[in-house]
Structure formats: C-alpha cells, structure tokens
Amino acid sequence: MTRIIRHLNNGDLLEHVDEIPYLMRPRGSEITRCCIYKDSAMLKFRTVGVL
C-alpha cells in the first residue's frame, strides 16, 4: 500500500502500476499462488482495483 500511495501522491501511479507487483514479489521470493506469474497477476489486479 505504501508504494501505491507514494505513486498516487506523485501523480505517476498509472506509469508505475505494472512494476509494483514485481517489486512486491521479486523472483526467488516465496509465492502464495501456484506460480510467480499468477501471484504477480493477482497483485496487479489488486493494485488496479485501488484506482
């Protein structure tokens, strides 16, 4: 949430919305879904839902 709020305050959230999930779950980190790609997709979906 801090990354979303930081980009929202800077006015560049739409430009950085794609990289937020990868910053939250970098490669090699523990995943919560079946694979890292689905995990990143769910995080992106939740990020865009804030908009």
N, C-alpha and C positions, 0 to 999 in steps of 0.2 A: 504494500500500500504506500510505503514511503516513496518508492520510485514513481508510482503513478501520480501522487500528489506533487512531487518535485517537478515532474514534466508538465503537469497541469498548470502549476504556478508560473513556470517558464513560458508556457504557451506553445510548447513543441511536442505535446503528447502524441498527436497524430503521426508525427515524423518518427517517433521512437517506439510506437506501440508494438512493432514487430520484434524488437530486440529485448523487450522486457522479460518475456518467458525464458529466453536463453540465458539472461543474467540471473534469473531466479533459480534455474535448474541447469547449471553448466554440465557439459559432458563429463561423465565419470562420477556424477553425484548420485545419490540414492533416488530412485524413481518410485512414484506411488501408483502408477498405472502399469500396463503390460509392457510398454516400451517408452523410451525417452521422447519419441515423436508424438505419441498420444498425450503424454504428460505436458509437453510444450503447447500442444494444440488446446488443451483444456485451460492452461494458464492464459493463453492468448484470448480465448473466448471470455474468460472472466474479466480480463483487462478491458476488452472492448465493451463489455456489458456495463462498465462504470461510466462510459461516455454517454 
